[in-house]
Amino acid sequence: MSQSGSKTSVALLVASVSTVCCLAGCGNRMPSRQDSRQQRLTSLRQVITKDAWVKTLGSGPYTEHWVYRFLPTGSYEKTIESDFRLTETGKWRLSLDETGRVHLLLDSSQDRPYWLGQDSIVEYDPKTDSLLVSGPRYVGKQPLSRRPLPQSPGSGS
């Protein structure tokens, strides 16, 4: 057998043993598609519950800030900061569709989601530190900016 042929045989043997070992439960379990999908949801959930997310509309004296705060408990607050202040609450959850896109699903207690729709595709962009929102009701990907939450006394972080 030629030297390149033996290298190929050895590579195939190593690959076969690795596959059998993983299938036999040797402790080196290969991550499943479901694991990576769940990891994406968990990672995004951690990002969006850490701080508030803001969409600014208008400018000057006509500026409005739509501030969304997603709590780990599954509830959310939306506060409109303008020449008035209005806060509404509801429930939220993340879901994956068959193509792997993450949907942010809102159930508003007032049934008025306003700017952020009841079903939006969301992704986190670490380069701009923004939450990108898209879907049928939006033009392109709309960014929401992060607004750090004040630290509570004694939180240590």
Backbone bond lengths (Angstrom), bond angles and torsions (degrees), N, CA, C in turn:
res aa  C-N    CA-C-N  psi(-1)  N-CA   C-N-CA  omega(-1)  CA-C   N-CA-C  phi
1 M - - - 1.462 - - 1.514 107.89 -
2 S 1.323 116.84 141.50 1.466 121.19 -179.71 1.526 109.65 -71.55
3 Q 1.335 114.59 163.14 1.472 119.50 -178.37 1.533 110.22 -64.89
4 S 1.344 118.60 -41.05 1.466 120.03 179.86 1.524 110.59 -68.34
5 G 1.335 116.89 -32.59 1.461 120.57 177.52 1.512 111.67 -66.60
6 S 1.347 116.99 -39.07 1.466 119.70 179.16 1.523 111.30 -70.32
7 K 1.334 116.68 -35.04 1.474 119.50 176.64 1.519 110.13 -63.69
8 T 1.337 116.69 -41.14 1.465 120.68 178.98 1.517 109.88 -64.25
9 S 1.346 117.25 -42.76 1.463 121.05 179.66 1.520 111.20 -62.50
10 V 1.322 116.97 -42.63 1.463 121.20 179.00 1.530 110.25 -63.83
11 A 1.333 116.90 -42.69 1.461 120.46 179.50 1.522 110.99 -62.54
12 L 1.342 116.69 -42.35 1.461 120.07 178.57 1.520 111.09 -65.63
13 L 1.334 117.27 -39.42 1.455 121.28 178.65 1.530 111.04 -63.40
14 V 1.339 117.56 -44.47 1.463 121.95 178.51 1.522 110.23 -62.43
15 A 1.320 117.43 -43.90 1.462 121.10 179.01 1.515 110.64 -63.08
16 S 1.333 117.30 -41.17 1.459 121.19 -179.93 1.520 111.25 -65.93
17 V 1.341 117.50 -44.21 1.458 121.13 178.98 1.522 110.49 -63.25
18 S 1.337 117.26 -40.52 1.465 120.87 178.85 1.514 110.83 -62.53
19 T 1.320 116.61 -43.27 1.465 120.73 -179.67 1.522 110.14 -64.63
20 V 1.343 117.56 -46.47 1.453 121.04 179.71 1.519 110.35 -62.78
21 C 1.321 116.62 -42.01 1.455 120.99 179.63 1.529 110.45 -59.77
22 C 1.324 116.78 -45.01 1.470 120.39 179.11 1.511 110.77 -64.54
23 L 1.345 117.08 -40.82 1.460 120.41 -179.67 1.525 111.07 -68.84
24 A 1.324 116.62 -30.22 1.461 120.92 -178.97 1.525 112.10 -82.05
25 G 1.316 117.64 -7.11 1.459 120.10 177.39 1.513 113.05 83.74
26 C 1.300 118.21 45.63 1.471 122.34 -178.60 1.529 112.42 -80.55
27 G 1.288 118.64 12.68 1.457 120.53 178.27 1.516 113.96 93.84
28 N 1.300 118.39 -13.00 1.470 121.81 178.84 1.521 108.87 -105.77
29 R 1.309 116.10 62.33 1.459 121.15 -177.27 1.520 110.01 -65.75
30 M 1.319 115.57 131.61 1.465 120.27 176.74 1.523 108.07 -76.13
31 P 1.332 118.37 135.54 1.458 119.50 179.95 1.530 110.43 -64.09
32 S 1.318 115.76 134.73 1.456 120.13 179.27 1.523 109.69 -85.32
33 R 1.314 114.57 167.81 1.466 120.29 176.92 1.525 109.77 -60.91
34 Q 1.341 116.33 -38.39 1.466 120.95 179.50 1.524 110.65 -63.88
35 D 1.359 116.99 -38.95 1.463 120.67 178.35 1.524 110.71 -60.90
36 S 1.331 117.26 -46.85 1.464 119.66 -177.69 1.525 111.09 -68.39
37 R 1.330 117.68 -33.57 1.469 120.34 176.77 1.528 109.85 -65.88
38 Q 1.335 116.17 -43.80 1.465 120.41 179.48 1.519 110.38 -65.67
39 Q 1.330 116.71 -37.17 1.462 121.15 178.73 1.529 110.29 -64.12
40 R 1.328 118.21 -38.99 1.474 121.27 177.32 1.518 110.50 -62.09
41 L 1.328 117.13 -44.16 1.475 120.42 179.09 1.521 111.02 -64.16
42 T 1.322 116.76 -44.66 1.464 121.11 -179.71 1.521 110.79 -62.34
43 S 1.319 116.72 -44.66 1.463 121.22 -179.80 1.525 111.39 -62.40
44 L 1.323 117.44 -45.95 1.469 120.58 179.87 1.523 110.64 -66.92
45 R 1.327 116.98 -38.68 1.472 120.36 178.41 1.530 110.10 -60.21
46 Q 1.336 117.65 -41.55 1.461 121.04 178.61 1.524 111.45 -63.51
47 V 1.316 117.01 -39.45 1.471 121.30 -179.30 1.524 110.91 -67.06
48 I 1.328 117.00 -49.03 1.466 117.84 -172.52 1.525 113.66 -77.04
49 T 1.335 118.11 -18.64 1.468 118.71 178.67 1.523 112.66 -90.77
50 K 1.323 117.67 -7.55 1.468 120.20 -177.68 1.530 112.31 -73.34
51 D 1.326 117.30 -39.47 1.467 122.05 -175.81 1.527 109.89 -136.49
52 A 1.320 115.78 -176.45 1.459 121.34 174.70 1.526 108.25 -93.38
53 W 1.334 116.48 159.64 1.469 122.93 -178.79 1.517 108.71 -126.19
54 V 1.340 116.58 131.83 1.458 121.47 -168.69 1.528 111.35 -123.71
55 K 1.319 114.80 134.33 1.460 121.96 169.48 1.519 106.18 -113.19
56 T 1.333 116.11 121.11 1.463 120.83 179.46 1.518 108.72 -99.84
57 L 1.325 115.55 128.23 1.459 122.06 179.42 1.521 109.09 -120.25
58 G 1.320 117.05 140.14 1.464 121.05 179.12 1.511 111.57 79.71
59 S 1.338 114.32 -174.47 1.464 120.15 178.96 1.523 109.30 -152.98
60 G 1.325 114.20 166.06 1.464 119.48 179.12 1.511 111.96 60.06
61 P 1.347 116.21 -138.49 1.467 118.95 -177.44 1.533 112.73 -70.33
62 Y 1.324 116.53 -9.35 1.470 120.35 -178.26 1.525 112.43 -102.13
63 T 1.320 117.32 16.30 1.460 121.56 -178.50 1.521 111.21 -74.35
64 E 1.316 114.87 135.86 1.454 121.32 172.18 1.516 107.87 -124.89
65 H 1.321 116.08 141.05 1.458 121.89 174.71 1.523 106.81 -114.81
66 W 1.330 115.88 121.65 1.456 122.18 176.02 1.532 105.95 -98.78
67 V 1.308 116.43 106.14 1.457 122.48 -173.39 1.532 108.89 -103.87
68 Y 1.328 114.88 121.27 1.464 121.25 179.62 1.520 109.03 -112.02
69 R 1.333 115.58 129.79 1.467 122.02 177.85 1.515 107.06 -123.01
70 F 1.339 116.12 114.40 1.461 122.12 -179.35 1.531 108.76 -100.00
71 L 1.315 116.43 118.22 1.462 121.45 -176.86 1.529 109.92 -91.67
72 P 1.340 117.15 146.92 1.470 120.30 179.43 1.528 113.22 -59.57
73 T 1.315 117.24 -19.43 1.466 121.75 -179.50 1.529 112.57 -74.62
74 G 1.332 117.78 -10.04 1.460 120.74 -179.08 1.518 113.68 98.58
75 S 1.311 117.39 4.73 1.462 119.90 175.13 1.532 108.44 -105.93
76 Y 1.327 115.96 160.96 1.460 119.50 177.76 1.514 110.16 -140.28
77 E 1.326 114.73 159.22 1.465 123.03 174.08 1.508 108.11 -121.33
78 K 1.305 115.84 138.97 1.457 121.34 171.85 1.520 105.98 -121.50
79 T 1.322 115.97 124.23 1.459 120.58 178.77 1.517 108.35 -121.37
80 I 1.309 115.98 127.04 1.460 121.02 174.69 1.522 106.75 -95.71
81 E 1.324 115.98 120.60 1.467 122.05 177.80 1.517 107.37 -107.36
82 S 1.323 116.04 112.47 1.464 122.15 -178.17 1.525 107.14 -148.19
83 D 1.337 116.63 -143.45 1.455 118.51 172.54 1.532 109.10 -76.88
84 F 1.325 115.31 1.93 1.464 123.84 173.12 1.530 106.50 -140.85
85 R 1.302 115.98 172.01 1.465 120.56 178.13 1.520 107.84 -132.54
86 L 1.320 115.61 126.80 1.458 121.22 -178.99 1.523 108.55 -134.39
87 T 1.329 116.87 128.03 1.457 121.55 178.34 1.515 109.30 -119.85
88 E 1.327 115.19 133.75 1.457 122.14 175.49 1.516 107.89 -129.90
89 T 1.319 116.02 159.39 1.462 121.30 -177.53 1.518 110.52 -128.30
90 G 1.308 115.11 167.31 1.451 121.15 177.31 1.517 110.19 -176.51
91 K 1.317 115.22 -168.23 1.461 122.86 178.86 1.524 108.76 -112.85
92 W 1.338 116.30 150.83 1.452 121.00 178.09 1.527 109.77 -138.56
93 R 1.339 114.86 157.74 1.462 121.07 171.97 1.516 108.75 -158.65
94 L 1.315 115.80 159.37 1.460 122.27 176.20 1.521 108.64 -106.40
95 S 1.326 115.36 144.69 1.456 121.24 -179.99 1.521 108.65 -144.79
96 L 1.324 116.77 146.72 1.463 121.81 176.14 1.519 109.88 -101.07
97 D 1.338 116.59 136.73 1.459 119.09 173.84 1.529 109.25 -90.49
98 E 1.326 116.11 179.18 1.467 120.44 -175.64 1.531 113.50 -65.76
99 T 1.336 117.56 -18.62 1.467 120.50 178.87 1.531 112.06 -92.84
100 G 1.333 117.63 -2.00 1.459 121.57 178.34 1.518 114.20 93.23
101 R 1.337 117.85 3.12 1.470 119.80 177.55 1.526 109.32 -77.62
102 V 1.332 115.44 144.26 1.466 120.99 -179.96 1.528 108.62 -93.21
103 H 1.327 115.65 128.59 1.464 121.84 177.87 1.519 109.31 -107.14
104 L 1.325 115.95 133.35 1.451 122.91 171.63 1.525 105.71 -96.70
105 L 1.323 116.07 115.56 1.461 121.61 -177.08 1.522 109.08 -107.48
106 L 1.337 116.17 123.32 1.461 122.22 -178.71 1.517 110.53 -111.25
107 D 1.312 115.36 140.54 1.455 122.69 173.74 1.523 105.74 -126.82
108 S 1.330 116.32 98.29 1.457 121.39 -175.24 1.519 110.75 -83.39
109 S 1.331 116.10 134.91 1.464 120.01 178.14 1.524 111.10 -65.62
110 Q 1.341 117.34 -24.52 1.453 121.25 178.40 1.530 111.22 -96.90
111 D 1.355 116.64 -2.26 1.460 122.84 -179.82 1.528 112.14 55.93
112 R 1.346 116.28 32.73 1.470 121.49 177.71 1.529 108.78 -133.50
113 P 1.328 117.87 81.16 1.463 118.10 -176.99 1.525 113.53 -71.28
114 Y 1.337 119.21 -15.28 1.471 123.20 179.72 1.512 111.83 54.39
115 W 1.347 116.13 -119.19 1.461 118.61 -169.92 1.522 112.36 -65.78
116 L 1.304 118.57 -53.63 1.459 122.14 -179.98 1.518 108.17 -82.67
117 G 1.325 115.81 117.93 1.464 120.54 -174.23 1.521 114.03 -73.03
118 Q 1.318 115.88 171.86 1.453 121.56 -178.34 1.528 112.55 -70.81
119 D 1.338 117.94 -22.84 1.461 122.03 177.37 1.523 107.78 -139.08
120 S 1.321 116.42 105.70 1.465 122.30 -178.27 1.525 109.53 -126.51
121 I 1.314 116.16 142.92 1.462 121.20 173.58 1.521 106.47 -84.53
122 V 1.329 116.76 129.69 1.465 120.48 -176.07 1.530 110.63 -128.48
123 E 1.331 114.29 149.23 1.458 121.48 172.53 1.519 107.50 -152.27
124 Y 1.301 115.67 150.16 1.455 121.08 178.81 1.518 108.73 -96.61
125 D 1.345 116.57 132.27 1.457 122.17 176.92 1.530 108.17 -108.41
126 P 1.331 117.87 102.67 1.470 119.81 -177.50 1.532 112.90 -67.33
127 K 1.329 118.06 -24.49 1.467 120.18 179.89 1.520 111.48 -64.96
128 T 1.328 116.77 -39.72 1.468 121.21 -179.56 1.528 112.02 -104.43
129 D 1.346 116.75 -2.26 1.459 122.24 -176.72 1.522 110.80 51.99
130 S 1.337 115.01 48.66 1.459 119.20 -179.99 1.526 110.48 -133.55
131 L 1.312 114.58 156.97 1.446 122.54 175.34 1.521 106.26 -95.76
132 L 1.322 117.20 119.26 1.466 121.40 -178.43 1.513 109.08 -95.65
133 V 1.329 115.66 127.70 1.452 122.61 -176.26 1.523 108.23 -116.31
134 S 1.327 115.76 133.17 1.467 119.68 177.95 1.525 109.44 -145.76
135 G 1.307 114.82 177.04 1.451 121.21 -179.56 1.520 109.45 141.16
136 P 1.325 116.54 -178.47 1.469 120.77 -175.08 1.529 115.35 -58.55
137 R 1.318 117.98 -29.91 1.468 119.75 -176.04 1.524 113.20 -86.01
138 Y 1.346 118.09 -4.94 1.462 122.36 -175.46 1.524 110.64 -113.00
139 V 1.323 115.18 155.36 1.459 121.10 172.43 1.522 106.34 -96.77
140 G 1.308 117.27 110.21 1.460 121.31 -179.05 1.514 111.56 66.98
141 K 1.322 115.47 -154.09 1.467 121.90 177.31 1.521 108.42 -100.44
142 Q 1.314 116.05 120.65 1.454 122.39 -178.33 1.531 109.71 -98.28
143 P 1.344 117.63 127.11 1.468 119.03 -178.72 1.527 113.32 -86.46
144 L 1.312 115.43 142.02 1.462 122.78 167.39 1.520 105.75 -112.96
145 S 1.316 116.19 130.62 1.463 121.74 -177.94 1.521 110.62 -86.67
146 R 1.310 115.18 146.99 1.467 120.30 177.13 1.528 109.79 -75.37
147 R 1.322 116.41 136.84 1.467 122.79 171.69 1.512 107.46 -122.92
148 P 1.335 117.01 106.91 1.473 118.83 -179.20 1.523 110.93 -58.24
149 L 1.320 114.19 141.03 1.457 119.76 177.40 1.519 109.05 -84.90
150 P 1.339 117.25 147.36 1.464 119.17 177.74 1.524 108.99 -63.73
151 Q 1.320 115.71 141.95 1.458 121.23 178.23 1.514 109.53 -76.85
152 S 1.317 115.84 136.95 1.460 118.57 177.42 1.521 108.83 -78.06
153 P 1.335 117.95 149.88 1.468 120.71 -179.70 1.526 110.10 -59.24
154 G 1.320 115.52 133.84 1.465 120.69 178.82 1.498 115.02 81.13
155 S 1.347 118.16 6.05 1.459 118.99 -178.71 1.522 111.41 -74.92
156 G 1.322 117.47 -25.57 1.433 121.92 174.94 1.508 115.91 74.66
157 S 1.313 118.67 3.54 1.464 118.99 179.09 1.487 112.46 -126.50
